[in-house]
Amino acid sequence: MSYRLREMTFGIVFVSIVWLLYTSHAESTQSSLASHEQHVLSSDEPAKRVAIIGAGSGGASTAYYLSKYASEWGLKTNVTVYERSAYVGGRSTTINVYDDLFEPVELGASIFVKANKNLVSAAEEFGLLTDSIGDTRPNEAPEKLGVWDGKKFVFTQSDGGYYWWNIAKLIWKYGLAPVRTQNLMKETVGKFLKMYEEPHFPFRSLSQVTNDLGLTVVTGATGEQLLKEHNIGSPFSTDIIQASTRVNYGQNLGLIHGLETMVCMATDGAMAVKGGNWKIFDEMLKAASAHVQLNTRVVEVHRNDDKTYALMSATGKITGEVIEQVTDEFDTVIIAAPLQFSDINLSPSLSNPPDKIPYVKLQVTLFVSPHKLSPTAFHLPADAAVPEVVLTTVPSNKGTGQREDGVGPAGFFSISTLRTINNPSAKSQRTEYLYKVFSPEPLTSTFLSRILGISDPELDLSCIPKKDISWLYEKEWYSYPYLYPRVTFDDPQLDWNLWYTSGIESFISTMETSSLMGMNVARLVVNDWMGVMQLEPAPEFDSFRVELH
């Protein structure tokens, strides 16, 4: 099951919360196993059989850390990862422009940051090269970034770096609201960072740890409510902060919860792995010596009387043709993808089922054109240049902030000019521009013709002449949840020896936090295997089931 482009995080992306790790000078988290004398099992001890469903950030991280933690005890594991797509990475994946292997572009989760502990350390360990986001932009327009409300640009910035919110300019225009926002963000993230540390890590209850750390105060309020409580209001909140929540999560301040709102204000140190961020997760799976089965859908998971599991899988391409159906036995099963999209038959019924939560259906459109963005489409003089990154917001008087369909007059969330590219099919070599658009609905030929200043064929996008759009790719994602305010979250354990990583998505939806939950589940699994005592005892699921019914 393809994972959660936060991440899908996505696009221009100021998303990854754990950028904020750079603000902390805390020492690296010590392994909770380090306090125990290493225990080496006998060589004839059978390997623990583990099934992981999903090869995105959560699944790959679970396999990677499970291998690490098990090896500390001399424990053998046999890990099989099932992925119904044809690739590793889940919502972190690339598409090749013009089908050229040397021109990959991120389709899903686009960035991470230098202080994302799990992702950065893995990239360094595996020797993966990274690029700073923004370095490849054409830099042909005097304004690098603009926030468009459907009628006018309410904010523009000429700074060329990815550190896109220029604090001095913001203070000049918006007073002390930017300073208050930064202080609130640091305070909030300081609490979150303790989730990586003992005694909070590992955690059996996400609800309990967020409550212990005081984070339910920010998850239980909308971004709009949280900001007002700290004397941060419009126009700064709608011009700047809401532009960030829309590009990262397709949601306005009246809907998204306060914690994810603070996540969206993290903008420093953005980077991407050359060739695609999916390479991190591919290397994690290789390091774990996991058996990865692509194009393989898990059909059924049945708990046996001895609390092992029979897992039935069907191998075949996404077209639906089943080539082979197999049943295997496992000691532990870890579901590392949103269960509601998995179509897995689980039996018996779960003791601790996760919530079914609504996900944003995001349209991602990539295209290449020789045309720059048309100034007249943005109500600018004909000789003006449009900012290379266009974010959008909704005026506070429009009343769409609490609606899931609150895209507003702009009609899209963002347009990014990613880089220049050579058209291999052009009669003479010419430079064209690679664009990425996030929107709630598929784009129309009328929309693309308007923003490029070309004639509208008033037909399907494929009918736009190749001289105007030489390459186009469309993708619809269930990219991330609607992040409504809430104070309880899904636990990582669903039943005896059955675990779940995607419950963290309604808390924070990023590649890094999915990796954090994978690491957390891996630690809990190994601790349970070895009988390591923790502050929170393992639940007794059979009795819990009786209480529920």
C-alpha positions in Angstrom: 0.0 0.0 0.0 1.5 3.3 -1.0 2.2 5.5 1.9 1.2 9.2 3.1 2.2 11.4 0.3 2.5 14.8 4.0 3.9 13.9 3.0 3.1 13.8 1.2 4.5 16.3 2.3 4.8 17.6 -1.2 5.9 20.4 -3.5 7.4 23.5 -2.4 7.2 22.3 0.9 8.2 24.0 4.1 6.8 20.9 5.7 9.1 18.7 7.6 8.6 19.5 11.3 11.7 18.0 12.5 13.7 20.7 10.7 13.1 22.2 14.0 15.5 19.8 15.6 18.2 22.3 14.8 16.8 24.5 17.5 17.5 21.9 20.1 20.9 21.3 21.6 19.7 18.1 23.4 22.1 15.2 23.2 21.1 12.4 20.8 18.6 9.9 22.2 20.2 7.0 23.9 18.9 3.6 23.0 16.7 2.3 25.8 18.3 -1.1 25.2 21.7 0.4 26.1 20.8 0.2 29.8 20.4 -3.6 29.5 23.3 -6.0 29.3 23.5 -7.3 25.7 21.8 -10.7 25.5 23.0 -13.1 22.8 20.7 -15.9 21.9 21.8 -19.4 21.0 22.6 -20.0 17.3 19.7 -22.5 17.0 17.1 -19.9 18.2 14.6 -19.6 15.3 14.4 -16.3 13.5 11.4 -14.1 14.2 9.1 -14.0 11.2 7.9 -10.5 10.5 5.6 -9.2 7.8 5.5 -5.5 7.0 2.7 -4.2 4.8 3.8 -1.1 2.9 7.3 0.0 1.7 7.0 3.7 2.3 8.7 5.7 5.0 6.9 3.9 7.8 7.4 0.4 6.5 11.0 0.8 5.4 11.9 2.5 8.7 10.3 -0.3 10.7 12.3 -2.9 8.9 15.5 -0.8 9.2 15.2 -0.2 13.0 13.9 -3.6 13.7 17.1 -5.1 12.2 19.2 -2.7 14.3 17.4 -3.3 17.6 17.2 -7.1 17.1 20.9 -7.3 16.4 21.6 -5.6 19.7 20.2 -8.7 21.4 21.7 -11.2 18.9 18.2 -11.9 17.7 17.6 -13.2 14.2 14.8 -11.9 12.1 13.3 -12.8 8.8 11.4 -9.8 7.4 9.1 -9.8 4.4 7.8 -6.4 3.1 4.7 -6.4 0.9 4.1 -3.5 -1.4 1.2 -3.5 -3.8 2.8 -0.8 -6.0 5.7 -1.5 -8.4 8.1 0.7 -6.5 9.5 1.4 -3.0 8.9 4.7 -1.3 5.1 5.0 -1.0 4.1 8.6 -1.4 7.8 9.5 -1.9 8.3 8.7 -5.6 9.5 10.3 -8.8 8.4 10.4 -12.4 10.9 10.8 -15.3 10.2 13.8 -17.5 10.1 12.8 -21.2 10.7 9.2 -19.9 14.3 10.3 -19.4 16.0 8.5 -16.5 18.3 11.5 -16.0 15.3 13.9 -15.5 13.5 12.6 -12.4 11.1 14.9 -10.6 9.5 14.4 -7.2 5.8 13.5 -7.6 5.1 13.0 -3.9 6.9 13.8 -0.7 9.5 16.3 -1.9 11.8 17.4 0.9 13.3 16.7 4.2 15.6 18.9 6.2 19.1 18.8 7.7 17.9 18.2 11.2 15.4 15.3 10.4 17.3 12.8 12.6 16.1 9.6 10.9 16.2 10.7 7.3 19.4 12.7 7.4 21.4 10.1 9.3 20.1 7.4 6.9 21.1 9.5 3.8 24.6 10.0 5.3 25.0 6.4 6.3 24.1 5.2 2.7 26.2 7.9 1.0 23.3 9.5 -0.8 23.9 12.9 -2.4 21.5 15.7 -1.7 20.6 19.0 -3.3 19.3 22.1 -1.6 15.8 22.9 -2.6 15.5 26.0 -4.8 19.0 25.8 -6.2 17.7 24.5 -9.5 15.1 27.2 -10.1 15.6 29.4 -13.1 16.1 32.6 -11.1 14.9 34.7 -14.0 12.1 36.7 -12.2 13.0 39.5 -9.8 10.4 38.2 -7.3 11.1 34.6 -6.3 7.9 34.0 -4.3 4.4 35.5 -4.2 1.2 34.8 -2.3 -1.9 35.2 -4.5 -5.4 35.6 -3.1 -7.2 35.2 -6.4 -7.2 38.9 -7.1 -3.8 40.3 -6.2 -0.4 39.3 -4.7 -0.7 40.1 -1.0 3.0 39.4 -0.4 6.1 39.0 -2.6 9.7 38.3 -1.9 12.8 38.7 -4.0 15.3 36.7 -1.8 16.8 33.9 -3.9 17.4 31.4 -1.1 15.0 28.8 0.1 14.9 30.5 3.5 11.8 32.1 2.0 10.2 34.1 4.8 12.4 37.1 5.1 12.0 38.1 8.8 13.0 41.7 8.3 10.5 42.3 5.5 7.8 40.5 7.5 8.3 42.6 10.6 8.2 45.7 8.4 4.9 44.7 7.0 3.2 42.8 9.8 4.7 44.1 13.0 5.4 41.6 15.8 3.2 38.8 14.5 6.2 37.0 12.8 8.2 37.1 16.0 5.3 35.8 18.1 4.8 33.0 15.5 8.5 32.0 15.7 8.4 31.9 19.5 5.2 29.8 19.5 6.7 27.4 17.0 9.9 26.9 19.0 7.9 26.3 22.2 5.6 23.8 20.5 8.4 21.9 18.7 10.5 21.8 21.9 7.7 19.7 23.4 7.5 17.5 20.3 11.2 16.7 20.2 10.9 14.9 23.5 9.1 12.2 21.7 12.5 11.0 20.5 13.8 10.8 24.1 13.5 8.6 27.1 11.3 8.3 29.1 8.8 9.1 26.4 10.4 6.9 23.7 9.3 4.3 23.0 5.6 5.0 23.5 2.7 2.5 23.4 0.1 5.2 23.4 0.4 8.2 21.1 -2.5 9.8 22.9 -0.8 9.5 26.3 2.6 10.8 25.2 1.0 13.8 23.5 -0.9 14.5 26.6 2.2 14.1 28.8 4.1 16.5 26.7 1.4 19.1 26.7 0.8 18.9 22.9 -3.0 18.2 23.1 -3.4 22.0 23.8 -2.2 22.6 20.2 -3.7 19.6 18.5 -7.1 20.3 20.1 -7.4 23.8 18.6 -7.5 24.9 15.0 -4.6 26.9 13.7 -6.8 30.0 13.7 -7.7 29.5 17.3 -4.2 28.8 18.4 -2.8 31.9 16.7 -5.5 34.2 18.1 -4.8 32.9 21.6 -1.2 34.1 21.1 -2.2 37.5 19.5 -1.3 36.4 16.0 -4.0 37.5 13.6 -4.8 38.6 10.1 -3.4 39.8 7.8 -0.2 37.9 8.8 -2.0 34.7 9.6 -4.0 34.6 6.3 -1.2 36.0 4.1 1.7 34.0 5.3 0.8 31.1 7.6 -2.3 30.0 5.7 -0.3 30.1 2.4 2.0 27.5 4.1 -0.8 25.3 5.4 -2.4 25.2 1.9 0.8 24.3 0.0 1.8 21.7 2.5 -1.6 20.2 3.4 -4.3 21.8 1.2 -6.1 23.1 4.3 -6.9 26.5 5.7 -6.3 27.8 9.2 -10.0 27.3 10.2 -9.7 23.6 9.6 -6.1 22.3 10.3 -5.0 21.8 13.9 -2.5 24.0 15.6 0.4 21.6 15.8 0.5 21.0 12.0 0.1 24.8 11.6 3.3 25.2 13.5 4.9 22.5 11.4 4.2 24.5 8.3 6.3 27.4 9.5 9.5 25.3 9.4 11.4 26.5 6.3 15.1 26.1 7.0 17.6 23.5 5.5 15.3 21.9 2.9 17.0 19.3 0.8 16.2 16.3 -1.5 18.1 13.2 -2.4 19.5 13.4 -6.0 17.4 11.1 -8.0 14.6 10.9 -5.5 13.9 10.7 -1.7 12.6 7.1 -2.3 16.3 6.1 -2.3 16.5 6.5 1.4 13.7 3.9 1.9 15.2 1.6 -0.7 18.5 1.6 1.1 16.8 1.1 4.5 15.2 -2.1 3.2 18.5 -3.3 1.7 20.3 -2.6 5.0 17.6 -4.6 6.8 18.1 -7.5 4.4 14.3 -7.5 3.9 12.6 -9.6 1.3 10.6 -7.0 -0.6 7.7 -8.2 -2.7 6.5 -5.5 -5.1 3.2 -5.7 -7.0 2.0 -7.8 -4.1 -1.3 -7.1 -2.4 -2.1 -8.4 1.1 -5.6 -9.9 0.9 -6.1 -11.4 4.3 -4.5 -11.5 7.8 -5.8 -14.1 10.2 -4.7 -14.4 13.8 -4.1 -18.0 14.8 -4.8 -19.5 18.3 -1.2 -19.2 19.2 -1.2 -15.5 18.3 0.9 -16.0 15.2 -0.6 -14.9 11.9 -1.5 -16.4 8.5 -1.1 -13.8 5.8 -2.5 -14.3 2.3 -1.0 -12.3 -0.5 -1.8 -11.9 -4.2 0.9 -11.1 -6.7 0.0 -9.2 -9.8 0.1 -5.7 -11.3 -2.2 -3.0 -10.2 -4.4 -3.7 -13.2 -6.0 -6.4 -11.0 -4.8 -9.5 -12.7 -3.8 -12.0 -10.0 -0.8 -14.1 -11.0 -0.2 -16.0 -7.8 -1.9 -16.3 -4.3 0.2 -17.4 -1.4 -0.4 -17.9 2.4 2.6 -17.5 4.8 2.9 -17.7 8.6 4.4 -14.9 10.7 5.1 -14.2 14.3 4.5 -10.5 14.0 2.6 -8.3 11.4 3.1 -4.6 11.0 0.7 -2.6 8.9 2.6 0.5 7.6 0.0 2.1 5.4 -3.4 3.6 6.0 -5.6 0.6 6.9 -8.7 2.2 5.4 -7.2 2.1 1.9 -5.7 -1.4 2.2 -8.7 -3.7 1.5 -7.3 -6.2 3.9 -9.6 -8.7 5.5 -8.6 -8.9 9.2 -9.8 -11.7 11.4 -10.8 -12.0 14.1 -12.0 -8.4 14.6 -9.4 -6.0 16.0 -9.2 -5.3 19.7 -8.1 -1.8 19.1 -9.1 -0.7 15.6 -7.8 2.6 14.2 -10.1 5.4 13.2 -11.2 5.8 9.7 -10.3 9.4 8.8 -10.8 11.5 5.7 -7.8 12.1 3.5 -7.2 15.0 1.1 -7.5 14.1 -2.5 -4.8 16.1 -4.1 -4.2 16.7 -7.8 -0.6 17.0 -8.8 0.1 18.2 -12.3 3.5 18.4 -13.8 4.1 19.9 -17.2 6.8 21.3 -19.4 6.3 24.5 -21.5 8.5 27.0 -23.3 6.1 29.7 -21.9 6.6 31.6 -18.6 3.7 32.2 -16.4 1.5 34.9 -17.9 1.5 38.2 -16.0 -2.1 39.1 -17.2 -3.4 35.9 -15.5 -2.2 37.4 -12.2 -3.5 40.9 -12.9 0.0 42.3 -13.5 1.2 44.6 -16.3 2.0 42.8 -19.5 5.8 43.4 -19.2 5.9 42.2 -15.5 7.4 38.9 -14.4 5.4 36.5 -12.3 7.1 35.1 -9.2 8.6 31.7 -9.8 6.8 30.2 -6.8 3.1 31.2 -6.4 1.4 30.2 -3.2 -2.2 31.0 -2.5 -4.5 32.1 0.3 -8.1 32.9 0.9 -9.1 36.4 2.1 -10.5 36.3 5.6 -13.9 37.6 4.5 -14.5 34.7 2.2 -15.8 32.3 4.9 -14.2 29.2 3.4 -11.6 28.6 6.1 -13.4 25.7 7.9 -14.5 23.9 4.7 -12.7 20.9 3.1 -13.4 22.5 -0.3 -11.9 25.8 0.8 -9.6 26.4 -2.1 -11.2 29.9 -2.6 -11.0 32.2 -5.6 -7.5 31.2 -6.6 -8.6 27.7 -7.6 -5.3 26.1 -6.8 -2.9 25.7 -3.9 0.5 26.4 -5.6 2.4 26.7 -8.8 6.1 26.2 -8.8 8.7 26.7 -11.6 11.0 23.8 -10.7 13.8 24.1 -13.2 14.6 24.6 -16.9 14.8 21.5 -19.1 15.8 20.7 -22.7 13.0 19.4 -24.9 14.6 16.4 -26.7 11.9 16.3 -29.4 12.2 20.0 -30.5 13.6 20.5 -34.0 16.1 22.9 -32.5 17.4 22.8 -29.0 15.4 25.1 -26.7 15.0 25.7 -23.0 11.6 25.0 -21.5 10.3 25.2 -17.9 9.2 22.4 -15.7 6.1 23.3 -13.6 4.3 21.6 -10.7 0.8 22.6 -9.7 -1.1 21.4 -6.6 -4.9 21.7 -6.8 -8.0 20.1 -5.3 -9.5 19.3 -8.8 -7.9 18.2 -12.1 -6.7 21.2 -14.1 -8.6 22.2 -17.3 -7.2 23.4 -20.6 -8.8 26.7 -19.8 -6.8 27.1 -16.6 -3.5 26.1 -18.2 -4.0 28.3 -21.2 -4.8 31.2 -19.0 -1.7 30.9 -16.8 0.5 30.4 -19.8 -1.1 33.1 -22.0 -1.9 30.8 -24.9 -5.0 29.9 -26.9 -7.5 27.7 -25.2 -8.5 24.6 -27.2 -11.4 24.2 -24.7 -10.8 20.4 -24.8 -8.9 17.8 -22.8 -5.4 18.8 -21.6 -3.9 16.4 -24.2 -5.3 18.6 -26.9 -3.1 21.5 -26.0 -0.5 21.7 -28.8 3.0 20.2 -28.1 4.5 23.5 -29.0 2.8 25.0 -25.9 3.0 22.0 -23.5 5.6 19.4 -24.6 5.1 17.0 -21.7 2.4 16.6 -19.1 1.7 14.2 -16.2 -1.2 14.1 -13.8 -1.5 12.2 -10.5 -4.3 12.0 -7.9 -3.1 11.2 -4.4 -4.8 10.6 -1.1 -1.9 12.6 0.1 -2.5 13.3 3.8 -5.4 13.4 6.3 -7.6 16.3 6.9 -5.9 17.4 10.1 -8.9 18.3 12.2 -8.4 19.3 15.9 -8.3 16.2 18.1 -6.8 15.2 21.5 -6.7 11.4 21.0 -4.8 9.4 18.4 -4.6 5.8 17.2 -2.3 3.6 19.2 0.6 1.7 17.4 -0.7 -1.7 18.6 -3.9 -3.1 17.1 -3.9 -6.5 18.7 -1.6 -9.3 19.8 1.6 -9.1 17.7 -0.2 -6.8 15.2 1.1 -3.2 14.9 0.3 0.0 13.0 2.4 3.0 12.0 -0.1 5.2 10.1 -1.9 6.4 13.2 0.6 9.2 13.6 -0.6 10.8 10.4 -3.5 12.6 12.0 -1.0 14.0 14.6 1.7 15.1 12.2 1.9 13.9 8.6 5.5 13.9 7.3 8.1 11.5 6.1 10.1 12.0 9.2 7.2 11.4 11.6 6.2 8.2 9.8 9.9 7.1 10.2 9.7 8.0 13.9 6.6 5.8 14.3 8.3 3.0 12.4 11.3 3.3 14.7 9.0 3.4 17.7 7.1 0.2 16.6 10.4 -1.6 15.9 11.6 -0.8 19.5 8.3 -1.9 21.0 8.3 -5.2 19.1 11.9 -6.1 20.1 11.3 -5.1 23.7 8.2 -7.3 23.8 10.2 -10.2 22.3 12.9 -9.8 24.9 10.6 -9.0 27.9 12.1 -5.6 28.4 10.2 -3.7 31.1 8.8 -0.3 30.3 6.8 2.4 32.0 3.7 1.3 30.1 2.8 -2.4 30.3 1.8 -4.3 27.1 -2.0 -4.4 26.9 -4.0 -7.6 27.4 -6.0 -7.6 24.2 -8.4 -10.5 24.8 -9.8 -8.9 28.0 -9.9 -5.5 26.3 -12.0 -7.0 23.5 -14.5 -8.4 26.1 -14.7 -4.9 27.7 -15.5 -3.3 24.3 -18.3 -5.7 23.6 
